[in-house]
Amino acid sequence: LSKFAKLARSVTRSRSVLVSQFSSHIPAVKETSKQSNLAHMMSLNADVLPQYRQEAPKTPPHILLHYCAFKAIWDWVILCLTFYTAIMVPYNVAFKNKTSEDVSLLVVDSIVDVIFFIDIVLNFHTTFVGPGGEVVSEPKVIRMNYFKSWFIIDLLSCLPYDVFNAFDHDEDGIGSLFSALKVVRLLRLGRVVRKLDRYLEYGAAMLILLLCFYMLVAHWLACIWYSIGRSDSENNIQYSWLWKLANVTSSPFSYNMDGNAGGELSSGPSRKTMYVTALYFTMTCMTSVGFGNVAAETDNEKIFTICMMIIAALLYATIFGHVTTIIQQMTSATAKYHDMLNSVREFMKLHEVPKALSERVMDYVVSTWAMTRGIDSMKAHLDINWQKGLEKQY
């Protein structure tokens, strides 16, 4: 055992010397196998890094590289504005927000529309990666590619529907049509789908996006739930959830008949109270809790609740299944570390290694893991040198 301890100590001390000596021979090995590596590189196809990752291609002055710093920041701005649109559009449609009465909201929506229109212009001048992994920077090819892919959807989503609706005060005329067409803006979510491949490699970013999508669906369902309650209440159904909420909060509706089949509601609970209650109900149903203090009463509400439960069950299983996988991947290194420690302990216990030597071995294992984080330094060093040789040849 003393000889084994001396051997382990000598190997530990000379580890850095061995690594430096081994790395000094790697360039010579790479030079001798230059031709074979070149032939191997030519047969890799997708495994080789594309050229635009090695050096910036030459582009015309008015063409932007799709991975430059400005485009990356711009994409994040568009992503945030897309979520803003996905939140505000269903809310404005469900609660019948009149943008002509709220000048600040009209100005903000108009600015958002202008930014999305600028994004369309930028897409006509942004490179993209072709089928073979090359960067396409020819203006005509870029324009044709954008025309055939996302141009129509982007154009429909950035039309200023609020401006049209602000100057039309006829509720049953073309103004209500433009109010309904605002839902077309939800097509901007296609921009998130286009960027998902950039976030799939990052567990934390993907986790945040999944949770945001879950809350976004709950918000949409809450807006629909309020619209159903409002419709039933206007049809003089006084046992809907919205009418019961008005009685519980001591803020009853006043029902004004207009001579038609339905009427118009006035007063009642505040808009904030109605929205929070609707979101509370959808969240309890989507998480399969269902306290019952807000429940479906009318036929329309029950049908919607059934559909919502089916959608929520599938969404809950899909999203939180991915969340579990992401968390396992994020903690895989820690689990590997503890498994290694347990294996070393069991090995020393099985072979009855003395306590002093076992403590030294455990110190060596822990310190090595702290420096390498479980990465095989020799293999990583070989991979780095192989990649450098590949870049020189390329």
C-alpha positions as CSV (number, residue, x, y, z in Angstrom):
1,L,0.0,0.0,0.0
2,S,2.9,2.4,0.7
3,K,4.3,1.7,-2.8
4,F,0.9,2.3,-4.2
5,A,0.7,5.6,-2.4
6,K,4.1,6.7,-3.6
7,L,3.1,5.8,-7.2
8,A,-0.1,7.8,-6.9
9,R,1.8,10.8,-5.5
10,S,4.4,10.7,-8.3
11,V,1.7,10.4,-11.0
12,T,-0.2,13.3,-9.5
13,R,2.9,15.5,-9.4
14,S,4.0,14.6,-12.9
15,R,0.5,15.0,-14.4
16,S,1.1,18.5,-15.7
17,V,4.5,17.5,-17.1
18,L,2.9,14.6,-19.0
19,V,0.2,16.8,-20.4
20,S,2.7,19.4,-21.6
21,Q,4.9,16.7,-23.1
22,F,2.0,15.1,-24.9
23,S,0.7,18.4,-26.2
24,S,4.1,19.2,-27.6
25,H,3.9,16.2,-29.9
26,I,0.3,16.9,-31.2
27,P,1.3,19.5,-33.9
28,A,3.8,17.0,-35.4
29,V,1.1,14.3,-35.5
30,K,-1.3,16.7,-37.2
31,E,1.3,17.7,-39.8
32,T,1.9,14.1,-40.8
33,S,-1.8,13.4,-41.1
34,K,-2.7,16.6,-42.9
35,Q,-3.9,14.9,-46.1
36,S,-6.0,12.3,-44.3
37,N,-7.7,15.0,-42.2
38,L,-8.4,17.0,-45.4
39,A,-10.0,14.0,-47.0
40,H,-12.0,13.3,-43.8
41,M,-13.1,16.9,-43.7
42,M,-14.4,16.8,-47.3
43,S,-16.6,13.8,-46.4
44,L,-18.1,15.3,-43.3
45,N,-20.7,17.6,-44.9
46,A,-22.9,18.8,-42.0
47,D,-20.4,18.0,-39.2
48,V,-17.9,20.6,-40.4
49,L,-18.5,24.2,-39.2
50,P,-20.0,26.4,-41.9
51,Q,-17.7,29.0,-43.5
52,Y,-19.6,31.9,-42.0
53,R,-18.5,30.7,-38.5
54,Q,-14.9,30.8,-39.6
55,E,-14.7,34.2,-41.2
56,A,-17.1,37.0,-42.0
57,P,-18.2,36.8,-45.7
58,K,-18.0,39.8,-47.9
59,T,-21.4,41.4,-48.3
60,P,-22.7,44.5,-50.0
61,P,-22.8,47.7,-47.9
62,H,-26.6,47.6,-47.5
63,I,-26.8,43.9,-46.5
64,L,-26.7,42.9,-42.8
65,L,-25.2,39.7,-41.5
66,H,-27.9,37.7,-39.7
67,Y,-25.5,37.0,-36.8
68,C,-24.1,40.5,-36.2
69,A,-24.5,42.3,-32.9
70,F,-27.1,44.8,-34.2
71,K,-29.3,42.0,-35.6
72,A,-29.0,40.0,-32.3
73,I,-30.2,43.0,-30.3
74,W,-32.9,43.8,-32.8
75,D,-34.2,40.2,-32.6
76,W,-34.5,40.5,-28.8
77,V,-36.5,43.7,-29.2
78,I,-38.8,42.1,-31.7
79,L,-39.2,39.1,-29.4
80,C,-40.3,41.3,-26.5
81,L,-42.7,43.3,-28.7
82,T,-44.1,40.0,-29.9
83,F,-45.0,39.0,-26.4
84,Y,-46.4,42.4,-25.8
85,T,-48.7,42.0,-28.8
86,A,-49.7,38.5,-27.7
87,I,-50.8,39.8,-24.3
88,M,-52.5,43.1,-25.3
89,V,-54.4,42.1,-28.5
90,P,-56.6,39.4,-26.8
91,Y,-57.1,41.7,-23.8
92,N,-58.2,44.7,-26.0
93,V,-60.5,42.5,-28.1
94,A,-62.2,40.8,-25.1
95,F,-62.6,43.9,-22.9
96,K,-63.5,46.1,-25.9
97,N,-60.8,48.6,-25.3
98,K,-61.4,51.7,-27.4
99,T,-58.0,53.0,-28.5
100,S,-59.5,56.3,-29.5
101,E,-60.4,56.9,-25.8
102,D,-56.9,55.9,-24.6
103,V,-54.4,58.0,-26.6
104,S,-51.3,56.6,-24.8
105,L,-52.3,53.0,-25.8
106,L,-52.9,54.1,-29.4
107,V,-49.5,55.8,-29.5
108,V,-47.7,52.7,-28.1
109,D,-49.5,50.3,-30.5
110,S,-48.7,52.6,-33.4
111,I,-45.0,52.7,-32.4
112,V,-45.0,48.9,-32.2
113,D,-46.5,48.7,-35.7
114,V,-43.8,51.0,-37.1
115,I,-41.1,48.8,-35.5
116,F,-42.5,45.7,-37.0
117,F,-42.7,47.4,-40.4
118,I,-39.0,48.4,-40.1
119,D,-38.3,44.7,-39.3
120,I,-39.9,43.8,-42.6
121,V,-37.6,46.2,-44.4
122,L,-34.6,44.8,-42.5
123,N,-35.5,41.3,-43.5
124,F,-35.2,42.3,-47.1
125,H,-31.5,43.2,-46.4
126,T,-30.4,40.4,-44.0
127,T,-28.4,37.4,-45.0
128,F,-29.5,33.8,-44.4
129,V,-28.0,30.4,-44.3
130,G,-28.6,28.4,-47.5
131,P,-29.3,24.7,-47.8
132,G,-25.6,23.9,-48.1
133,G,-24.6,25.9,-45.0
134,E,-23.3,28.9,-47.0
135,V,-24.2,32.5,-46.2
136,V,-26.4,33.9,-49.0
137,S,-25.7,37.6,-49.4
138,E,-27.0,38.3,-52.9
139,P,-29.9,40.9,-52.6
140,K,-32.1,39.3,-55.2
141,V,-31.9,35.9,-53.6
142,I,-32.6,37.3,-50.2
143,R,-35.7,39.1,-51.4
144,M,-37.1,36.1,-53.2
145,N,-36.5,33.9,-50.2
146,Y,-38.3,36.3,-47.9
147,F,-41.2,36.8,-50.3
148,K,-41.7,33.0,-50.4
149,S,-41.5,32.5,-46.7
150,W,-42.7,35.0,-44.1
151,F,-43.4,38.2,-46.0
152,I,-47.3,37.9,-46.2
153,I,-47.6,36.9,-42.6
154,D,-45.4,39.7,-41.4
155,L,-47.2,42.2,-43.6
156,L,-50.7,41.2,-42.3
157,S,-49.5,41.3,-38.7
158,C,-48.1,44.9,-38.9
159,L,-51.1,46.7,-40.5
160,P,-52.4,49.5,-38.2
161,Y,-55.8,48.2,-37.3
162,D,-56.0,50.4,-34.2
163,V,-55.6,53.5,-36.3
164,F,-58.4,52.5,-38.6
165,N,-60.7,51.6,-35.6
166,A,-59.9,54.8,-33.8
167,F,-61.6,56.9,-36.5
168,D,-64.7,54.7,-36.7
169,H,-67.3,55.0,-33.9
170,D,-69.9,52.6,-35.4
171,E,-69.9,49.5,-33.2
172,D,-71.8,47.4,-35.6
173,G,-70.1,48.6,-38.7
174,I,-66.6,48.4,-40.1
175,G,-65.1,49.5,-36.8
176,S,-66.0,46.2,-35.1
177,L,-64.6,44.4,-38.1
178,F,-61.2,46.1,-37.6
179,S,-61.4,45.3,-33.9
180,A,-61.7,41.6,-34.8
181,L,-59.0,41.8,-37.3
182,K,-56.6,42.9,-34.6
183,V,-56.3,39.2,-33.7
184,V,-54.3,38.8,-36.9
185,R,-51.5,40.4,-35.1
186,L,-51.0,37.1,-33.2
187,L,-49.3,35.9,-36.4
188,R,-46.3,37.7,-35.1
189,L,-45.8,34.7,-32.8
190,G,-44.3,33.1,-35.9
191,R,-41.2,35.2,-35.2
192,V,-40.7,33.3,-32.0
193,V,-41.0,30.0,-33.8
194,R,-38.3,31.1,-36.2
195,K,-35.9,31.8,-33.3
196,L,-36.6,28.7,-31.3
197,D,-33.6,26.8,-32.8
198,R,-31.3,29.4,-31.3
199,Y,-32.6,28.7,-27.8
200,L,-32.8,24.9,-27.9
201,E,-29.2,24.6,-26.9
202,Y,-29.7,26.6,-23.7
203,G,-31.7,24.9,-21.0
204,A,-32.5,28.0,-18.9
205,A,-33.7,30.0,-21.9
206,M,-35.9,27.2,-23.1
207,L,-37.3,26.8,-19.6
208,I,-38.2,30.5,-19.4
209,L,-39.8,30.4,-22.9
210,L,-42.0,27.3,-22.0
211,L,-43.2,29.0,-18.8
212,C,-44.0,32.2,-20.6
213,F,-45.9,30.2,-23.2
214,Y,-47.9,28.5,-20.5
215,M,-48.8,31.8,-18.9
216,L,-49.7,33.2,-22.3
217,V,-52.2,30.4,-23.0
218,A,-53.7,31.0,-19.6
219,H,-54.1,34.7,-20.5
220,W,-55.8,33.9,-23.8
221,L,-58.2,31.5,-22.2
222,A,-59.0,34.1,-19.5
223,C,-59.9,36.6,-22.2
224,I,-62.2,34.0,-23.9
225,W,-63.7,33.1,-20.5
226,Y,-64.6,36.8,-19.8
227,S,-66.1,37.2,-23.3
228,I,-68.4,34.2,-22.8
229,G,-69.5,35.5,-19.4
230,R,-70.1,39.0,-20.9
231,S,-72.1,37.5,-23.8
232,D,-74.3,35.4,-21.5
233,S,-74.9,38.4,-19.1
234,E,-75.9,40.7,-22.0
235,N,-78.4,38.0,-23.0
236,N,-80.0,38.4,-19.6
237,I,-78.7,35.1,-18.1
238,Q,-78.3,36.2,-14.5
239,Y,-76.6,33.1,-13.2
240,S,-73.4,33.3,-15.2
241,W,-70.1,33.6,-13.4
242,L,-69.8,37.3,-14.2
243,W,-73.2,38.1,-12.8
244,K,-72.3,36.1,-9.6
245,L,-69.0,38.0,-9.3
246,A,-70.9,41.3,-9.4
247,N,-73.2,40.1,-6.6
248,V,-70.3,38.8,-4.5
249,T,-68.3,42.1,-4.8
250,S,-71.5,44.2,-4.2
251,S,-71.0,45.8,-7.6
252,P,-74.2,44.7,-9.5
253,F,-74.6,45.3,-13.2
254,S,-77.3,47.6,-14.5
255,Y,-79.0,46.0,-17.5
256,N,-80.2,48.4,-20.2
257,M,-82.5,46.9,-22.8
258,D,-81.9,48.3,-26.3
259,G,-85.0,46.9,-28.0
260,N,-83.2,44.0,-29.6
261,A,-82.7,40.4,-28.4
262,G,-80.0,41.5,-25.9
263,G,-79.1,44.5,-23.9
264,E,-76.1,46.4,-22.6
265,L,-74.4,46.1,-19.2
266,S,-73.1,49.1,-17.3
267,S,-71.4,49.6,-14.0
268,G,-70.5,46.3,-12.3
269,P,-67.1,45.2,-11.0
270,S,-64.0,46.9,-12.2
271,R,-62.1,45.7,-15.2
272,K,-59.2,44.7,-13.1
273,T,-61.3,42.5,-10.8
274,M,-63.0,40.8,-13.7
275,Y,-59.7,40.0,-15.5
276,V,-57.9,38.8,-12.3
277,T,-60.9,36.5,-11.5
278,A,-60.9,35.1,-15.1
279,L,-57.2,34.5,-15.0
280,Y,-57.5,32.8,-11.6
281,F,-60.2,30.4,-12.9
282,T,-58.1,29.4,-16.0
283,M,-55.0,28.9,-13.9
284,T,-56.8,26.7,-11.4
285,C,-58.3,24.6,-14.2
286,M,-55.0,24.3,-16.2
287,T,-53.2,23.1,-13.1
288,S,-56.0,20.6,-12.3
289,V,-56.7,22.2,-8.9
290,G,-60.2,23.7,-9.4
291,F,-61.3,25.2,-6.0
292,G,-64.8,25.7,-7.2
293,N,-65.3,29.3,-6.0
294,V,-65.4,30.3,-9.6
295,A,-67.3,27.7,-11.7
296,A,-69.1,27.3,-15.0
297,E,-72.8,27.8,-14.7
298,T,-74.3,28.3,-18.2
299,D,-74.1,25.9,-21.1
300,N,-71.6,28.0,-23.0
301,E,-69.4,28.2,-20.0
302,K,-69.5,24.4,-19.4
303,I,-68.7,23.7,-23.0
304,F,-65.7,26.0,-22.9
305,T,-64.5,24.6,-19.6
306,I,-64.6,21.1,-21.1
307,C,-62.5,22.2,-24.1
308,M,-60.2,24.1,-21.9
309,M,-59.6,21.1,-19.6
310,I,-58.7,18.9,-22.6
311,I,-56.3,21.5,-24.0
312,A,-54.8,22.2,-20.6
313,A,-54.2,18.5,-19.9
314,L,-52.2,18.1,-23.1
315,L,-50.3,21.4,-22.6
316,Y,-49.5,20.5,-19.0
317,A,-48.1,17.1,-19.9
318,T,-46.1,18.5,-22.8
319,I,-44.6,21.6,-21.2
320,F,-43.8,20.2,-17.8
321,G,-42.5,17.0,-19.4
322,H,-40.0,19.2,-21.2
323,V,-39.3,21.1,-18.0
324,T,-38.4,17.9,-16.2
325,T,-36.1,16.9,-19.0
326,I,-34.3,20.3,-19.0
327,I,-33.9,20.2,-15.2
328,Q,-32.4,16.7,-15.4
329,Q,-30.0,17.9,-18.1
330,M,-29.0,20.9,-16.0
331,T,-28.3,18.7,-13.0
332,S,-26.7,15.8,-14.8
333,A,-23.2,16.9,-14.0
334,T,-23.9,17.0,-10.3
335,A,-25.5,13.5,-10.4
336,K,-22.5,12.2,-12.3
337,Y,-20.2,13.7,-9.6
338,H,-22.0,12.0,-6.7
339,D,-22.2,8.7,-8.6
340,M,-18.4,8.8,-9.1
341,L,-17.8,9.6,-5.4
342,N,-20.1,6.7,-4.3
343,S,-18.2,4.3,-6.7
344,V,-14.8,5.3,-5.3
345,R,-16.1,4.9,-1.7
346,E,-17.5,1.4,-2.5
347,F,-14.2,0.4,-4.2
348,M,-12.1,1.4,-1.3
349,K,-14.5,-0.2,1.2
350,L,-14.4,-3.5,-0.8
351,H,-10.6,-3.6,-1.0
352,E,-10.2,-2.4,2.6
353,V,-8.0,0.5,1.8
354,P,-6.5,2.2,4.9
355,K,-8.2,5.3,6.1
356,A,-5.3,7.7,5.5
357,L,-4.9,6.5,1.9
358,S,-8.7,6.6,1.3
359,E,-8.8,10.2,2.5
360,R,-6.0,11.2,0.1
361,V,-7.7,9.4,-2.8
362,M,-11.0,11.2,-2.0
363,D,-9.1,14.5,-1.8
364,Y,-7.5,13.9,-5.2
365,V,-10.9,12.9,-6.8
366,V,-12.7,16.0,-5.4
367,S,-9.9,18.4,-6.3
368,T,-9.6,16.9,-9.8
369,W,-13.4,17.4,-10.3
370,A,-13.2,20.9,-9.1
371,M,-10.6,21.8,-11.7
372,T,-12.1,19.8,-14.7
373,R,-15.8,19.7,-13.9
374,G,-15.9,16.1,-15.2
375,I,-14.3,17.1,-18.5
376,D,-11.7,14.8,-19.9
377,S,-8.9,17.3,-20.4
378,M,-6.8,15.0,-22.7
379,K,-9.7,14.4,-25.0
380,A,-10.7,18.0,-25.0
381,H,-7.1,19.0,-25.8
382,L,-7.0,16.6,-28.7
383,D,-10.4,17.9,-30.0
384,I,-9.2,21.5,-29.8
385,N,-6.0,20.8,-31.7
386,W,-7.9,18.8,-34.3
387,Q,-10.3,21.7,-34.8
388,K,-7.4,24.2,-35.1
389,G,-5.8,22.0,-37.8
390,L,-9.1,21.7,-39.5
391,E,-9.6,25.5,-39.6
392,K,-6.1,26.0,-41.1
393,Q,-6.8,23.5,-43.8
394,Y,-10.2,25.0,-44.5
